[in-house]
């Protein structure tokens, strides 16, 4: 998994002034966070991060945790994605679980996929299973689900089987990764 230090190394000293400004005055995050794409670019980095996402994660790392929900709430999709990706890197405990729940209520496949990254370990089992089923429904690749093989259980298998039956009755198939998961759960 990417670390804040690795992201900092990718950006070098370009962010030092903005980090200082946010740590001294958290309100400045409201203008610096949305401007990250323009200020730092959107070039791809390693592990699926981009420069703007890395900059946003680092800005969040110096922001008091109680401000993160507002940054997410008022952000556009790119900003929300950056918050969701940064959550496992931040000392927020369970306080950001409502942000995952919000992302999982959307119909934006990018937000749903991001919500099922490493921070999704904090979702309770029932909410996590519903999120996996939503991925199948929305054709979000199950490869985005962190620790899927470890967390998948008989109850998820029952939910997938019922959904597969509904799809077959409608003349539609399950995506191949969902069929593979269903087969895996039959063998367990």
MARGU-143155 format. One line per field, with one value per atom (N, C-alpha, C): residue number from 1; residue in one letter; atom name; y, x, z. Coordinates in nm, 3 decimals, decimal comma. Atoms other than C-alpha are relative to their C-alpha. Last residue first. Layout:
% residues N
resi <- NUM_...
resn <- A_...
name <- CA_...
c2 <- Y_...
c1 <- X_...
c3 <- Z_...
END
This chain:
% residues 188
resi <- 188_188_188_187_187_187_186_186_186_185_185_185_184_184_184_183_183_183_182_182_182_181_181_181_180_180_180_179_179_179_178_178_178_177_177_177_176_176_176_175_175_175_174_174_174_173_173_173_172_172_172_171_171_171_170_170_170_169_169_169_168_168_168_167_167_167_166_166_166_165_165_165_164_164_164_163_163_163_162_162_162_161_161_161_160_160_160_159_159_159_158_158_158_157_157_157_156_156_156_155_155_155_154_154_154_153_153_153_152_152_152_151_151_151_150_150_150_149_149_149_148_148_148_147_147_147_146_146_146_145_145_145_144_144_144_143_143_143_142_142_142_141_141_141_140_140_140_139_139_139_138_138_138_137_137_137_136_136_136_135_135_135_134_134_134_133_133_133_132_132_132_131_131_131_130_130_130_129_129_129_128_128_128_127_127_127_126_126_126_125_125_125_124_124_124_123_123_123_122_122_122_121_121_121_120_120_120_119_119_119_118_118_118_117_117_117_116_116_116_115_115_115_114_114_114_113_113_113_112_112_112_111_111_111_110_110_110_109_109_109_108_108_108_107_107_107_106_106_106_105_105_105_104_104_104_103_103_103_102_102_102_101_101_101_100_100_100_99_99_99_98_98_98_97_97_97_96_96_96_95_95_95_94_94_94_93_93_93_92_92_92_91_91_91_90_90_90_89_89_89_88_88_88_87_87_87_86_86_86_85_85_85_84_84_84_83_83_83_82_82_82_81_81_81_80_80_80_79_79_79_78_78_78_77_77_77_76_76_76_75_75_75_74_74_74_73_73_73_72_72_72_71_71_71_70_70_70_69_69_69_68_68_68_67_67_67_66_66_66_65_65_65_64_64_64_63_63_63_62_62_62_61_61_61_60_60_60_59_59_59_58_58_58_57_57_57_56_56_56_55_55_55_54_54_54_53_53_53_52_52_52_51_51_51_50_50_50_49_49_49_48_48_48_47_47_47_46_46_46_45_45_45_44_44_44_43_43_43_42_42_42_41_41_41_40_40_40_39_39_39_38_38_38_37_37_37_36_36_36_35_35_35_34_34_34_33_33_33_32_32_32_31_31_31_30_30_30_29_29_29_28_28_28_27_27_27_26_26_26_25_25_25_24_24_24_23_23_23_22_22_22_21_21_21_20_20_20_19_19_19_18_18_18_17_17_17_16_16_16_15_15_15_14_14_14_13_13_13_12_12_12_11_11_11_10_10_10_9_9_9_8_8_8_7_7_7_6_6_6_5_5_5_4_4_4_3_3_3_2_2_2_1_1_1
resn <- X_X_X_X_X_X_X_X_X_X_X_X_X_X_X_X_X_X_X_X_X_X_X_X_X_X_X_X_X_X_X_X_X_X_X_X_X_X_X_X_X_X_X_X_X_X_X_X_X_X_X_X_X_X_X_X_X_X_X_X_X_X_X_X_X_X_X_X_X_X_X_X_X_X_X_X_X_X_X_X_X_X_X_X_X_X_X_X_X_X_X_X_X_X_X_X_X_X_X_X_X_X_X_X_X_X_X_X_X_X_X_X_X_X_X_X_X_X_X_X_X_X_X_X_X_X_X_X_X_X_X_X_X_X_X_X_X_X_X_X_X_X_X_X_X_X_X_X_X_X_X_X_X_X_X_X_X_X_X_X_X_X_X_X_X_X_X_X_X_X_X_X_X_X_X_X_X_X_X_X_X_X_X_X_X_X_X_X_X_X_X_X_X_X_X_X_X_X_X_X_X_X_X_X_X_X_X_X_X_X_X_X_X_X_X_X_X_X_X_X_X_X_X_X_X_X_X_X_X_X_X_X_X_X_X_X_X_X_X_X_X_X_X_X_X_X_X_X_X_X_X_X_X_X_X_X_X_X_X_X_X_X_X_X_X_X_X_X_X_X_X_X_X_X_X_X_X_X_X_X_X_X_X_X_X_X_X_X_X_X_X_X_X_X_X_X_X_X_X_X_X_X_X_X_X_X_X_X_X_X_X_X_X_X_X_X_X_X_X_X_X_X_X_X_X_X_X_X_X_X_X_X_X_X_X_X_X_X_X_X_X_X_X_X_X_X_X_X_X_X_X_X_X_X_X_X_X_X_X_X_X_X_X_X_X_X_X_X_X_X_X_X_X_X_X_X_X_X_X_X_X_X_X_X_X_X_X_X_X_X_X_X_X_X_X_X_X_X_X_X_X_X_X_X_X_X_X_X_X_X_X_X_X_X_X_X_X_X_X_X_X_X_X_X_X_X_X_X_X_X_X_X_X_X_X_X_X_X_X_X_X_X_X_X_X_X_X_X_X_X_X_X_X_X_X_X_X_X_X_X_X_X_X_X_X_X_X_X_X_X_X_X_X_X_X_X_X_X_X_X_X_X_X_X_X_X_X_X_X_X_X_X_X_X_X_X_X_X_X_X_X_X_X_X_X_X_X_X_X_X_X_X_X_X_X_X_X_X_X_X_X_X_X_X_X_X_X_X_X_X_X_X_X_X_X_X_X_X_X_X_X_X_X_X_X_X_X_X_X_X_X_X_X_X_X_X_X_X_X_X_X_X_X_X
name <- N_CA_C_N_CA_C_N_CA_C_N_CA_C_N_CA_C_N_CA_C_N_CA_C_N_CA_C_N_CA_C_N_CA_C_N_CA_C_N_CA_C_N_CA_C_N_CA_C_N_CA_C_N_CA_C_N_CA_C_N_CA_C_N_CA_C_N_CA_C_N_CA_C_N_CA_C_N_CA_C_N_CA_C_N_CA_C_N_CA_C_N_CA_C_N_CA_C_N_CA_C_N_CA_C_N_CA_C_N_CA_C_N_CA_C_N_CA_C_N_CA_C_N_CA_C_N_CA_C_N_CA_C_N_CA_C_N_CA_C_N_CA_C_N_CA_C_N_CA_C_N_CA_C_N_CA_C_N_CA_C_N_CA_C_N_CA_C_N_CA_C_N_CA_C_N_CA_C_N_CA_C_N_CA_C_N_CA_C_N_CA_C_N_CA_C_N_CA_C_N_CA_C_N_CA_C_N_CA_C_N_CA_C_N_CA_C_N_CA_C_N_CA_C_N_CA_C_N_CA_C_N_CA_C_N_CA_C_N_CA_C_N_CA_C_N_CA_C_N_CA_C_N_CA_C_N_CA_C_N_CA_C_N_CA_C_N_CA_C_N_CA_C_N_CA_C_N_CA_C_N_CA_C_N_CA_C_N_CA_C_N_CA_C_N_CA_C_N_CA_C_N_CA_C_N_CA_C_N_CA_C_N_CA_C_N_CA_C_N_CA_C_N_CA_C_N_CA_C_N_CA_C_N_CA_C_N_CA_C_N_CA_C_N_CA_C_N_CA_C_N_CA_C_N_CA_C_N_CA_C_N_CA_C_N_CA_C_N_CA_C_N_CA_C_N_CA_C_N_CA_C_N_CA_C_N_CA_C_N_CA_C_N_CA_C_N_CA_C_N_CA_C_N_CA_C_N_CA_C_N_CA_C_N_CA_C_N_CA_C_N_CA_C_N_CA_C_N_CA_C_N_CA_C_N_CA_C_N_CA_C_N_CA_C_N_CA_C_N_CA_C_N_CA_C_N_CA_C_N_CA_C_N_CA_C_N_CA_C_N_CA_C_N_CA_C_N_CA_C_N_CA_C_N_CA_C_N_CA_C_N_CA_C_N_CA_C_N_CA_C_N_CA_C_N_CA_C_N_CA_C_N_CA_C_N_CA_C_N_CA_C_N_CA_C_N_CA_C_N_CA_C_N_CA_C_N_CA_C_N_CA_C_N_CA_C_N_CA_C_N_CA_C_N_CA_C_N_CA_C_N_CA_C_N_CA_C_N_CA_C_N_CA_C_N_CA_C_N_CA_C_N_CA_C_N_CA_C_N_CA_C_N_CA_C_N_CA_C_N_CA_C_N_CA_C_N_CA_C_N_CA_C_N_CA_C_N_CA_C_N_CA_C_N_CA_C_N_CA_C_N_CA_C_N_CA_C_N_CA_C_N_CA_C_N_CA_C_N_CA_C_N_CA_C_N_CA_C
c2 <- -0,027_-2,309_-0,071_0,095_-2,467_0,016_0,134_-2,290_-0,103_0,010_-1,959_-0,135_0,009_-1,997_-0,021_0,133_-2,071_-0,019_0,093_-1,757_-0,143_-0,012_-1,556_-0,097_0,061_-1,686_0,007_0,146_-1,605_-0,072_0,038_-1,252_-0,150_0,000_-1,212_-0,036_0,115_-1,332_0,001_-0,023_-1,072_-0,118_-0,072_-1,228_0,027_0,074_-1,321_0,088_-0,066_-1,178_-0,082_0,029_-1,340_0,067_-0,115_-1,175_-0,019_-0,012_-1,505_0,115_0,107_-1,552_0,009_-0,036_-1,213_-0,105_-0,112_-1,291_0,037_0,055_-1,629_0,108_0,075_-1,463_-0,060_-0,099_-1,216_-0,067_-0,058_-1,499_0,103_0,103_-1,681_0,055_0,008_-1,361_-0,103_-0,122_-1,306_-0,003_0,011_-1,668_0,122_0,101_-1,640_-0,015_-0,068_-1,317_-0,097_-0,093_-1,508_0,080_0,072_-1,794_0,093_0,105_-1,562_-0,064_0,065_-1,327_-0,117_-0,039_-1,142_-0,068_0,024_-1,305_0,025_0,144_-1,339_-0,032_0,072_-0,983_-0,148_0,124_-0,833_-0,078_0,036_-0,491_-0,122_0,028_-0,483_-0,053_-0,122_-0,315_-0,026_-0,018_-0,654_0,126_0,040_-0,703_0,008_0,119_-0,508_-0,030_-0,050_-0,263_-0,123_0,047_-0,410_0,068_-0,113_-0,199_-0,037_-0,060_-0,500_0,109_0,097_-0,682_0,059_0,007_-0,376_-0,094_-0,118_-0,334_0,003_0,029_-0,692_0,119_0,094_-0,607_-0,034_-0,076_-0,301_-0,091_-0,080_-0,504_0,077_0,093_-0,753_0,074_0,041_-0,468_-0,095_-0,110_-0,320_-0,036_-0,012_-0,657_0,112_0,105_-0,724_0,014_0,122_-0,385_-0,105_0,024_-0,141_-0,126_-0,056_-0,064_-0,012_0,096_-0,294_0,046_0,075_-0,056_-0,112_-0,054_0,165_-0,074_0,048_-0,065_0,053_0,015_0,011_-0,043_0,139_-0,052_-0,028_0,026_0,315_-0,141_-0,060_0,374_-0,028_0,075_0,128_0,054_0,130_0,289_-0,083_-0,019_0,635_-0,132_-0,037_0,537_0,017_0,122_0,351_0,031_-0,027_0,665_-0,118_0,085_0,549_0,026_-0,065_0,688_-0,103_-0,035_0,527_0,061_0,123_0,355_0,023_0,041_0,691_-0,123_-0,096_0,809_-0,043_0,027_0,492_0,095_0,122_0,536_-0,027_-0,039_0,894_-0,119_-0,061_0,773_0,049_0,103_0,543_0,061_-0,024_0,850_-0,108_-0,120_0,859_0,026_0,033_0,496_0,124_0,103_0,582_-0,032_-0,042_0,905_-0,104_0,044_0,877_0,042_-0,107_0,906_-0,055_-0,061_0,669_0,101_0,097_0,439_0,055_0,039_0,747_-0,104_-0,041_0,878_-0,055_0,070_0,686_0,030_0,144_0,800_-0,078_0,020_1,164_-0,150_-0,020_1,158_-0,023_0,116_1,009_0,011_0,110_1,279_-0,126_-0,030_1,547_-0,109_0,021_1,394_0,024_0,143_1,366_-0,026_0,063_1,727_-0,146_0,025_1,825_-0,051_-0,110_1,985_-0,021_-0,039_1,670_0,107_0,101_1,535_0,052_0,001_1,852_-0,099_-0,116_1,879_0,007_0,024_1,522_0,118_0,085_1,586_-0,023_-0,080_1,884_-0,087_-0,043_1,677_0,084_0,100_1,500_0,046_0,069_1,816_-0,094_-0,059_1,886_-0,072_-0,108_1,800_0,071_0,051_1,458_0,107_0,060_1,595_-0,044_-0,110_1,819_-0,052_-0,068_1,515_0,121_0,087_1,318_0,066_-0,008_1,613_-0,088_-0,131_1,638_0,012_0,002_1,264_0,132_0,082_1,283_-0,005_-0,077_1,574_-0,079_-0,106_1,386_0,083_-0,109_1,074_0,112_-0,138_0,747_0,097_-0,055_0,402_0,141_0,056_0,230_0,066_0,144_0,449_-0,038_0,044_0,802_-0,152_0,126_0,924_-0,023_0,107_1,291_-0,127_0,124_1,510_-0,121_0,086_1,840_-0,126_0,110_1,999_-0,094_-0,035_2,343_-0,108_-0,111_2,288_0,029_0,043_1,948_0,106_0,093_2,060_-0,045_-0,049_2,362_-0,096_0,003_2,192_0,040_0,137_2,115_-0,004_0,074_2,457_-0,140_-0,050_2,659_-0,079_-0,016_2,479_0,055_0,125_2,370_0,011_-0,015_2,734_-0,126_-0,054_2,692_0,016_0,104_2,465_0,053_-0,050_2,765_-0,101_-0,123_2,685_0,052_0,035_2,321_0,123_0,075_2,428_-0,035_-0,086_2,701_-0,072_-0,093_2,475_0,087_0,080_2,203_0,088_0,027_2,461_-0,082_-0,124_2,589_-0,024_-0,044_2,240_0,124_-0,015_2,109_0,065_-0,086_2,140_0,037_-0,119_2,006_0,089_-0,079_1,657_0,117_-0,142_1,542_0,089_-0,024_1,177_0,148_0,015_1,174_0,025_-0,121_1,310_-0,005_-0,107_1,032_0,130_0,030_0,772_0,109_-0,032_0,938_-0,027_-0,145_0,934_0,040_-0,073_0,562_0,150_-0,128_0,353_0,063_-0,118_0,000_0,124
c1 <- -0,041_-1,553_-0,089_-0,103_-1,603_0,039_0,061_-1,934_0,099_0,078_-1,771_-0,072_-0,092_-1,503_-0,077_-0,060_-1,767_0,095_0,106_-1,958_0,053_0,017_-1,638_-0,105_-0,119_-1,567_-0,010_0,015_-1,923_0,117_0,101_-1,880_-0,026_-0,065_-1,553_-0,098_-0,088_-1,724_0,067_-0,135_-2,005_0,092_-0,086_-2,342_0,133_-0,100_-2,563_0,067_-0,130_-2,886_0,095_-0,076_-3,208_0,136_0,014_-3,423_0,078_0,143_-3,467_-0,027_0,034_-3,090_-0,146_-0,058_-3,034_-0,035_0,078_-3,272_0,050_0,130_-3,106_-0,088_-0,024_-2,762_-0,131_-0,013_-2,887_0,021_0,133_-3,007_0,003_0,083_-2,674_-0,140_-0,040_-2,481_-0,084_0,048_-2,675_0,033_0,145_-2,621_-0,058_0,030_-2,249_-0,149_-0,021_-2,229_-0,030_0,113_-2,385_0,013_0,117_-2,139_-0,118_0,050_-1,841_-0,126_0,117_-1,619_-0,042_0,124_-1,386_-0,125_-0,003_-1,054_-0,135_-0,013_-1,106_-0,004_0,122_-1,236_0,009_0,013_-0,944_-0,129_-0,113_-0,984_-0,035_0,044_-1,259_0,119_-0,012_-1,123_-0,033_-0,141_-1,058_0,019_-0,020_-1,434_0,146_-0,086_-1,467_0,027_-0,127_-1,759_0,088_-0,112_-2,037_0,133_-0,045_-2,300_0,114_0,114_-2,491_0,044_0,044_-2,168_-0,113_-0,104_-2,029_-0,043_0,019_-2,360_0,104_0,113_-2,327_-0,028_-0,050_-1,984_-0,110_-0,087_-2,128_0,056_0,086_-2,412_0,083_0,063_-2,157_-0,090_-0,103_-1,954_-0,059_-0,019_-2,264_0,102_0,122_-2,351_0,015_0,015_-1,993_-0,124_0,047_-1,946_-0,030_0,144_-1,740_-0,040_0,075_-1,400_-0,152_-0,010_-1,214_-0,082_0,126_-1,350_0,007_0,077_-1,046_-0,133_-0,040_-0,840_-0,081_-0,144_-1,034_0,030_-0,030_-1,407_0,150_0,051_-1,503_0,033_-0,092_-1,278_-0,043_-0,126_-1,480_0,097_0,029_-1,811_0,129_0,014_-1,671_-0,027_-0,132_-1,547_-0,005_-0,081_-1,871_0,138_-0,127_-2,075_0,094_-0,003_-2,427_0,126_0,000_-2,401_-0,011_0,139_-2,509_-0,006_0,069_-2,171_-0,146_-0,050_-1,995_-0,074_0,048_-2,215_0,043_0,143_-2,148_-0,061_0,013_-1,777_-0,147_-0,040_-1,799_-0,007_0,113_-2,000_0,036_0,089_-1,704_-0,122_0,026_-1,482_-0,087_0,081_-1,496_-0,032_0,127_-1,384_-0,080_0,080_-1,023_-0,124_0,138_-0,915_-0,085_0,040_-0,537_-0,143_0,024_-0,488_-0,044_-0,129_-0,332_-0,011_-0,081_-0,637_0,137_0,047_-0,850_0,088_-0,091_-0,638_-0,040_-0,129_-0,813_0,094_0,021_-1,155_0,130_0,027_-1,041_-0,013_-0,126_-0,885_-0,020_-0,086_-1,200_0,130_0,053_-1,410_0,085_-0,037_-1,186_-0,050_-0,145_-1,213_0,046_-0,031_-1,592_0,150_0,049_-1,640_0,045_-0,090_-1,587_-0,071_0,009_-1,831_0,087_0,140_-1,901_-0,010_0,067_-1,546_-0,137_-0,075_-1,375_-0,066_0,043_-1,651_0,072_0,136_-1,591_-0,049_-0,005_-1,215_-0,140_0,027_-1,244_-0,014_0,140_-1,278_-0,037_0,095_-0,953_-0,145_0,063_-0,741_-0,110_0,129_-0,569_-0,054_-0,030_-0,201_-0,127_-0,083_-0,261_0,036_0,085_-0,549_0,081_0,072_-0,307_-0,090_-0,095_-0,087_-0,064_-0,023_-0,380_0,094_0,118_-0,475_0,017_-0,001_-0,123_-0,117_-0,109_-0,119_0,005_0,046_-0,459_0,105_0,099_-0,340_-0,054_-0,065_-0,023_-0,101_-0,040_-0,214_0,059_0,015_-0,238_0,036_0,130_-0,295_-0,027_0,110_-0,010_-0,135_0,008_0,258_-0,123_-0,111_0,211_-0,009_0,004_-0,013_0,129_-0,081_-0,005_-0,009_0,079_-0,293_0,075_0,020_-0,114_-0,079_-0,098_0,020_-0,014_-0,130_-0,143_0,106_-0,063_-0,434_0,141_-0,019_-0,525_0,068_-0,115_-0,467_0,025_-0,097_-0,699_0,115_0,056_-0,995_0,101_0,039_-0,782_-0,060_-0,115_-0,613_-0,038_-0,039_-0,935_0,115_0,120_-1,116_0,032_0,021_-0,780_-0,119_-0,060_-0,717_-0,016_0,098_-0,965_0,057_0,075_-0,715_-0,102_0,137_-0,492_-0,082_0,015_-0,141_-0,144_-0,023_-0,145_-0,015_0,115_-0,310_0,021_0,118_-0,054_-0,120_-0,019_0,241_-0,125_0,014_0,115_0,012_0,143_0,066_-0,024_0,067_0,424_-0,149_-0,040_0,578_-0,077_0,119_0,382_0,029_0,100_0,644_-0,116_0,024_0,918_-0,111_-0,116_0,918_-0,041_0,025_0,590_0,119_0,038_0,682_-0,016_-0,120_0,868_-0,032_-0,082_0,562_0,124_0,066_0,349_0,081_-0,023_0,597_-0,064_-0,139_0,595_0,031_-0,010_0,216_0,142_-0,009_0,228_0,004_-0,069_0,114_0,000_0,085_0,000_0,089
c3 <- -0,139_0,094_0,100_-0,042_-0,249_0,146_-0,002_-0,312_0,053_-0,123_-0,211_0,010_-0,114_-0,478_0,130_0,002_-0,741_0,118_-0,038_-0,641_0,002_-0,145_-0,656_0,049_-0,060_-1,007_0,152_0,012_-1,113_0,064_-0,099_-0,974_-0,006_-0,132_-1,167_0,111_-0,024_-1,487_0,138_0,053_-1,464_0,035_-0,094_-1,385_-0,068_-0,074_-1,676_0,105_-0,007_-1,810_0,087_0,121_-1,930_-0,004_0,090_-1,663_-0,130_0,030_-1,480_-0,097_0,096_-1,507_-0,041_0,130_-1,342_-0,105_0,055_-1,057_-0,140_0,040_-1,000_-0,062_0,124_-0,999_-0,052_0,106_-0,737_-0,135_0,020_-0,516_-0,113_0,065_-0,563_-0,030_0,141_-0,485_-0,076_0,066_-0,162_-0,149_0,012_-0,057_-0,071_0,102_-0,131_-0,022_0,128_0,069_-0,114_0,016_0,360_-0,130_0,048_0,314_-0,022_-0,088_0,349_-0,059_0,060_0,152_0,087_-0,067_0,391_-0,057_-0,145_0,305_0,066_-0,025_-0,070_0,150_0,039_-0,092_0,035_-0,081_0,102_-0,032_-0,085_-0,066_0,086_-0,137_-0,327_0,081_-0,081_-0,642_0,147_-0,037_-0,806_0,085_-0,139_-0,793_0,044_-0,016_-1,115_0,147_-0,051_-1,094_0,021_0,081_-1,309_0,037_0,081_-1,128_-0,096_0,068_-0,989_-0,098_0,100_-0,905_-0,083_0,104_-0,730_-0,112_0,085_-0,547_-0,111_0,089_-0,423_-0,092_0,100_-0,285_-0,099_0,091_-0,111_-0,109_0,088_0,037_-0,102_0,096_0,173_-0,098_0,096_0,329_-0,105_0,094_0,491_-0,107_0,081_0,647_-0,103_0,101_0,760_-0,089_-0,065_0,932_-0,108_0,020_0,733_0,075_-0,112_0,889_-0,018_-0,110_0,650_0,120_-0,009_0,387_0,103_-0,112_0,462_0,018_-0,132_0,240_0,119_-0,020_-0,080_0,143_-0,038_-0,117_0,006_-0,135_-0,110_0,047_-0,096_-0,412_0,144_0,000_-0,621_0,105_-0,060_-0,521_0,008_-0,144_-0,592_0,070_-0,053_-0,938_0,151_-0,018_-1,018_0,057_0,066_-0,959_0,027_0,119_-0,875_-0,081_0,131_-0,525_-0,111_0,039_-0,199_-0,138_0,040_-0,161_-0,035_0,132_-0,161_-0,051_0,101_0,126_-0,140_0,016_0,328_-0,104_0,082_0,269_-0,028_0,136_0,397_-0,095_0,072_0,697_-0,141_0,057_0,782_-0,068_0,143_0,826_-0,064_0,021_1,209_-0,147_0,067_1,237_-0,040_-0,065_1,314_-0,080_-0,020_1,148_0,072_-0,135_1,165_0,035_-0,095_0,786_0,136_-0,033_0,535_0,114_-0,074_0,513_0,042_-0,133_0,435_0,071_-0,108_0,146_0,137_0,015_-0,133_0,116_-0,022_-0,011_-0,009_-0,143_0,019_0,028_-0,072_-0,329_0,150_0,025_-0,478_0,077_-0,083_-0,311_-0,019_-0,139_-0,465_0,094_-0,012_-0,812_0,143_0,001_-0,773_0,017_0,123_-0,668_0,002_0,112_-0,308_-0,124_0,095_-0,064_-0,124_0,027_0,138_-0,109_0,082_0,116_-0,044_0,126_0,244_-0,097_0,078_0,504_-0,134_0,051_0,625_-0,084_0,119_0,649_-0,059_0,121_0,886_-0,126_0,000_1,207_-0,122_0,053_1,123_-0,006_-0,113_1,176_-0,053_-0,035_0,842_0,124_-0,095_0,809_0,047_-0,110_0,649_0,102_-0,103_0,442_0,121_-0,063_0,253_0,112_-0,088_0,192_0,068_-0,115_0,055_0,099_-0,086_-0,169_0,124_-0,065_-0,310_0,097_-0,099_-0,379_0,076_-0,112_-0,547_0,110_-0,076_-0,761_0,118_-0,078_-0,858_0,079_0,090_-0,958_0,087_-0,047_-0,767_-0,112_0,036_-0,919_0,050_-0,080_-0,734_-0,027_-0,020_-0,894_0,082_-0,083_-1,022_0,012_-0,076_-1,302_0,078_0,059_-1,397_0,085_-0,017_-1,279_-0,057_0,116_-1,231_0,036_0,001_-0,914_-0,118_-0,059_-0,900_-0,019_0,074_-1,138_0,050_0,139_-1,001_-0,083_0,012_-0,642_-0,142_0,099_-0,672_-0,026_0,135_-0,501_-0,108_0,037_-0,193_-0,141_0,052_-0,177_-0,048_0,132_-0,148_-0,060_0,084_0,135_-0,138_0,075_0,276_-0,094_0,134_0,369_-0,083_0,093_0,656_-0,141_0,071_0,833_-0,101_0,013_0,916_-0,081_-0,078_1,039_0,000_-0,141_0,920_0,090_-0,053_0,594_0,147_-0,005_0,522_0,061_-0,112_0,611_0,017_-0,122_0,379_0,124_-0,019_0,102_0,126_-0,039_0,142_0,027_-0,134_0,139_0,047_-0,083_-0,162_0,135_0,065_-0,435_0,092_-0,083_-0,207_-0,054_-0,041_-0,358_0,087_0,024_-0,513_0,038_0,140_-0,554_-0,030_0,083_-0,221_-0,147_-0,021_-0,040_-0,088_0,076_-0,190_0,010_0,142_-0,063_-0,087_0,031_0,280_-0,147_0,015_0,289_-0,036_-0,127_0,228_-0,028_0,005_-0,069_0,139_0,000_0,000_0,000
END
